Amino acid sequence: MLENNPILFMKKYMLILFPALLAANTCRETNYPDAGPNNELQNKLTHQQEEQGWILLFDGQTTKQWRGYNRTCLPTVWRVVDGKLHCVGADQREAEGLISGDIVFDKKFSDFELSLEWKISPGGNSGIFYLAQELPDFTIWQTAPEMQILDNQLHSDGQESKHRAGALYGLFGVRKDLPRPVGEWNHARIRVYRGKVEHWLNGRRVVRFNIWTNRWNELVANSKFPAYNPSWADVAREGYIGLQDHGHDVWFRNIKIRKLKPPA
């Protein structure tokens, strides 16, 4: 009998256990069934948007062209469920043994307009990076500006204007009442054109600044960033779009971008 043969029993146990361990610790692209009731209205471009040059960065069904920062594949905390790109929170990632990490879209952009919708969990924190660079031994926030995503009411960062939803994290502050209540979708827009940057949240322009200027260099010099990257102020003219894993549940959808061209 198998239970009376310890060698055969151990072989059978390892055959069952090894695939489970491998699945929990292997970075892989996620491709979950799309079962949302209204997904035909989401993650698609209208004919007019296509004519305007918009392209989708997320199709609502797969994680195609998304990967971990400084990685070749996607951390397993990121998955597609019901037409949303979801970064799962701490409890679920611990229970399932998931791999954490920030992600980037696998193409660089310069002079662009980025549009997306996000939804945060109670007390949650995340962010949208742009013009990011992949540098050895650096995290994404050490190379790129960040439009903050936050539950301003419950997270302690909501008390600091430069850490609130919509802010250019650590540099330009915003009002506390800009995002919609937790559980509702917010629309974010980031516009970058020849060094001029704008953050829009729910139809309002909330931040406007110029990079590569003396004022920019002064602001960065008086922030935390030089301590982590002495060249942080030298923002690249072309870089990656990134989404932050801060350990909290956060959802994204309708992620699209278009290249901005000089006036005719």
C-alpha positions as CSV (number, residue, x, y, z in Angstrom):
1,M,0.0,0.0,0.0
2,L,1.2,3.6,-0.8
3,E,0.7,4.8,2.8
4,N,3.0,1.9,4.0
5,N,5.7,2.9,1.6
6,P,7.3,6.2,2.7
7,I,9.4,6.6,-0.5
8,L,6.4,6.3,-2.8
9,F,4.3,8.5,-0.5
10,M,6.9,11.3,-0.5
11,K,7.2,11.1,-4.3
12,K,3.4,11.5,-4.7
13,Y,3.4,14.4,-2.1
14,M,6.2,16.3,-4.0
15,L,4.3,15.9,-7.3
16,I,1.3,17.6,-5.8
17,L,3.2,20.3,-3.9
18,F,5.8,21.3,-6.5
19,P,3.4,22.7,-9.1
20,A,1.6,24.7,-6.4
21,L,4.9,26.3,-5.2
22,L,5.9,27.0,-8.7
23,A,2.7,28.8,-9.5
24,A,2.9,30.9,-6.3
25,N,6.4,32.1,-7.0
26,T,6.7,32.4,-10.8
27,C,6.2,35.8,-12.5
28,R,3.7,35.3,-15.3
29,E,1.3,37.3,-17.5
30,T,-2.3,37.1,-16.3
31,N,-5.2,36.6,-18.6
32,Y,-8.5,36.2,-16.7
33,P,-11.9,35.8,-18.3
34,D,-13.7,39.0,-18.8
35,A,-17.1,38.6,-17.1
36,G,-18.2,42.2,-16.4
37,P,-21.8,43.1,-17.4
38,N,-21.0,46.4,-19.1
39,N,-17.6,45.7,-20.6
40,E,-18.8,46.4,-24.1
41,L,-18.8,50.1,-23.1
42,Q,-15.3,50.0,-21.5
43,N,-11.7,49.7,-22.8
44,K,-12.6,50.6,-26.4
45,L,-12.0,53.5,-28.7
46,T,-14.7,55.4,-30.6
47,H,-14.1,56.1,-34.2
48,Q,-13.5,59.8,-33.3
49,Q,-10.9,58.8,-30.8
50,E,-9.1,56.7,-33.3
51,E,-9.0,59.6,-35.7
52,Q,-7.6,61.8,-33.0
53,G,-4.7,59.3,-32.6
54,W,-5.7,57.6,-29.4
55,I,-4.4,54.1,-28.8
56,L,-5.4,51.7,-26.0
57,L,-2.9,50.6,-23.4
58,F,-5.3,48.1,-21.9
59,D,-7.9,46.0,-23.8
60,G,-9.9,45.0,-20.7
61,Q,-9.1,41.3,-21.3
62,T,-5.3,40.7,-21.0
63,T,-2.2,42.2,-19.6
64,K,-0.5,42.4,-23.0
65,Q,2.5,44.7,-23.1
66,W,2.5,45.3,-19.4
67,R,5.3,43.9,-17.3
68,G,7.1,44.5,-14.0
69,Y,9.5,47.4,-13.6
70,N,13.0,46.1,-14.4
71,R,11.4,42.7,-15.2
72,T,10.4,40.8,-18.3
73,C,7.1,39.6,-16.9
74,L,4.2,40.7,-14.8
75,P,4.1,40.5,-11.0
76,T,1.2,38.2,-10.0
77,V,-0.5,40.8,-7.8
78,W,-1.7,42.3,-11.1
79,R,-4.6,40.6,-12.9
80,V,-7.6,41.4,-15.2
81,V,-11.0,40.8,-13.7
82,D,-14.3,42.0,-15.1
83,G,-12.6,44.4,-17.6
84,K,-10.4,46.1,-14.9
85,L,-6.7,45.9,-14.3
86,H,-6.6,45.1,-10.6
87,C,-3.7,45.2,-8.2
88,V,-4.8,43.1,-5.2
89,G,-4.3,44.1,-1.6
90,A,-2.1,42.8,1.2
91,D,-4.5,40.1,2.6
92,Q,-5.1,38.4,-0.7
93,R,-1.5,38.5,-1.9
94,E,-0.3,37.0,1.4
95,A,-2.9,34.3,1.3
96,E,-2.1,33.3,-2.3
97,G,1.7,33.9,-2.1
98,L,1.6,36.5,-4.9
99,I,4.6,38.5,-6.3
100,S,4.5,42.2,-5.7
101,G,5.8,45.1,-7.9
102,D,5.2,48.2,-9.9
103,I,4.4,47.8,-13.6
104,V,5.1,49.6,-16.9
105,F,3.7,49.5,-20.4
106,D,6.4,48.2,-22.6
107,K,6.9,51.2,-24.9
108,K,8.3,54.7,-24.2
109,F,6.4,57.9,-24.9
110,S,7.2,61.6,-25.3
111,D,4.9,64.5,-25.8
112,F,1.7,62.7,-25.0
113,E,-1.8,62.9,-23.4
114,L,-2.6,60.0,-21.1
115,S,-6.2,59.3,-20.0
116,L,-7.4,56.6,-17.6
117,E,-9.9,55.8,-14.8
118,W,-8.9,54.6,-11.4
119,K,-10.7,53.4,-8.2
120,I,-9.0,53.0,-4.8
121,S,-9.9,50.9,-1.8
122,P,-10.6,52.4,1.7
123,G,-7.3,53.9,3.0
124,G,-5.6,53.0,-0.2
125,N,-2.5,54.4,-2.0
126,S,-1.2,54.1,-5.5
127,G,0.1,56.2,-8.3
128,I,0.7,56.9,-12.0
129,F,4.2,57.3,-13.2
130,Y,5.3,58.9,-16.5
131,L,8.6,59.5,-18.3
132,A,10.0,56.7,-16.2
133,Q,13.4,55.1,-16.8
134,E,14.5,51.6,-16.0
135,L,17.8,51.9,-14.1
136,P,19.6,49.1,-12.2
137,D,19.1,49.1,-8.5
138,F,16.4,51.9,-8.7
139,T,12.7,51.8,-8.1
140,I,10.4,53.5,-10.5
141,W,9.6,56.4,-8.2
142,Q,13.3,57.2,-8.1
143,T,13.3,58.0,-11.8
144,A,9.9,59.5,-12.6
145,P,7.2,62.1,-11.7
146,E,4.1,60.6,-10.1
147,M,0.5,61.6,-10.2
148,Q,-0.8,60.4,-6.8
149,I,-3.7,58.1,-6.2
150,L,-5.1,58.1,-2.7
151,D,-8.0,57.8,-0.4
152,N,-7.6,61.4,0.9
153,Q,-10.1,60.8,3.8
154,L,-8.7,57.7,5.5
155,H,-5.0,57.6,4.5
156,S,-2.7,59.7,6.6
157,D,-1.1,61.2,3.4
158,G,-4.4,63.0,2.8
159,Q,-3.3,65.6,5.4
160,E,-0.4,66.7,3.2
161,S,-1.4,68.6,0.1
162,K,1.6,67.3,-1.9
163,H,0.6,63.7,-1.2
164,R,-3.1,63.9,-2.1
165,A,-4.8,62.4,-5.1
166,G,-4.0,64.3,-8.2
167,A,-0.8,65.9,-6.8
168,L,2.6,65.7,-8.3
169,Y,3.8,63.6,-5.4
170,G,6.1,65.5,-3.1
171,L,6.3,68.7,-5.2
172,F,2.9,70.3,-6.1
173,G,0.0,70.0,-3.8
174,V,-3.8,70.0,-4.4
175,R,-7.1,70.4,-2.6
176,K,-8.4,67.5,-0.5
177,D,-11.9,67.3,-2.0
178,L,-11.0,66.6,-5.6
179,P,-11.5,62.8,-5.9
180,R,-14.8,61.1,-5.8
181,P,-15.8,59.0,-2.7
182,V,-14.0,55.7,-2.3
183,G,-15.6,53.0,-4.4
184,E,-16.3,55.4,-7.3
185,W,-14.3,55.9,-10.5
186,N,-12.1,58.9,-11.0
187,H,-10.9,60.2,-14.3
188,A,-7.2,61.2,-14.5
189,R,-5.5,62.9,-17.4
190,I,-1.8,63.7,-17.7
191,R,-0.5,65.9,-20.5
192,V,3.2,66.3,-21.3
193,Y,4.3,68.6,-24.1
194,R,7.8,70.0,-24.6
195,G,8.4,70.2,-20.9
196,K,5.0,71.5,-19.9
197,V,3.0,69.1,-17.7
198,E,-0.6,69.2,-16.6
199,H,-2.5,66.9,-14.1
200,W,-6.3,66.8,-14.6
201,L,-8.6,65.0,-12.1
202,N,-12.3,64.6,-12.8
203,G,-12.4,67.3,-15.4
204,R,-10.3,69.9,-13.4
205,R,-6.8,70.9,-14.1
206,V,-5.2,70.6,-10.7
207,V,-1.4,70.9,-11.4
208,R,0.5,72.7,-14.0
209,F,4.3,73.0,-14.1
210,N,7.4,73.1,-16.4
211,I,10.3,70.6,-16.1
212,W,13.8,71.4,-17.1
213,T,13.6,75.0,-15.6
214,N,15.4,76.7,-12.7
215,R,12.2,76.7,-10.6
216,W,11.8,72.9,-11.3
217,N,15.4,72.3,-10.2
218,E,14.9,74.3,-7.0
219,L,11.7,72.5,-6.1
220,V,13.4,69.1,-6.6
221,A,16.5,70.2,-4.7
222,N,14.3,71.0,-1.6
223,S,12.4,67.6,-1.8
224,K,13.3,64.1,-0.7
225,F,14.2,62.9,-4.2
226,P,17.9,63.9,-4.5
227,A,18.7,61.8,-1.5
228,Y,17.5,58.8,-3.4
229,N,18.7,59.8,-6.9
230,P,20.9,62.8,-7.3
231,S,19.8,63.1,-11.0
232,W,16.1,62.9,-10.3
233,A,15.4,66.5,-11.6
234,D,16.8,65.5,-15.0
235,V,13.5,64.0,-16.1
236,A,13.9,62.1,-19.4
237,R,12.2,63.5,-22.5
238,E,10.9,60.0,-23.3
239,G,9.9,57.3,-20.9
240,Y,7.6,54.6,-19.7
241,I,4.0,54.9,-18.2
242,G,3.9,53.0,-14.9
243,L,1.3,52.0,-12.3
244,Q,2.2,51.6,-8.6
245,D,1.8,48.7,-6.4
246,H,1.6,50.2,-2.9
247,G,0.2,47.1,-1.2
248,H,-3.5,48.2,-1.5
249,D,-6.3,47.2,-3.8
250,V,-6.5,49.6,-6.8
251,W,-8.3,49.2,-10.1
252,F,-7.7,50.8,-13.5
253,R,-9.7,50.9,-16.8
254,N,-9.9,52.8,-20.0
255,I,-6.2,53.4,-20.2
256,K,-5.4,55.2,-23.4
257,I,-2.8,57.6,-24.8
258,R,-2.1,59.8,-27.8
259,K,1.0,61.5,-29.1
260,L,0.8,65.3,-29.1
261,K,2.2,67.0,-32.2
262,P,3.1,70.6,-33.0
263,P,0.3,72.7,-34.4
264,A,0.1,72.6,-38.2
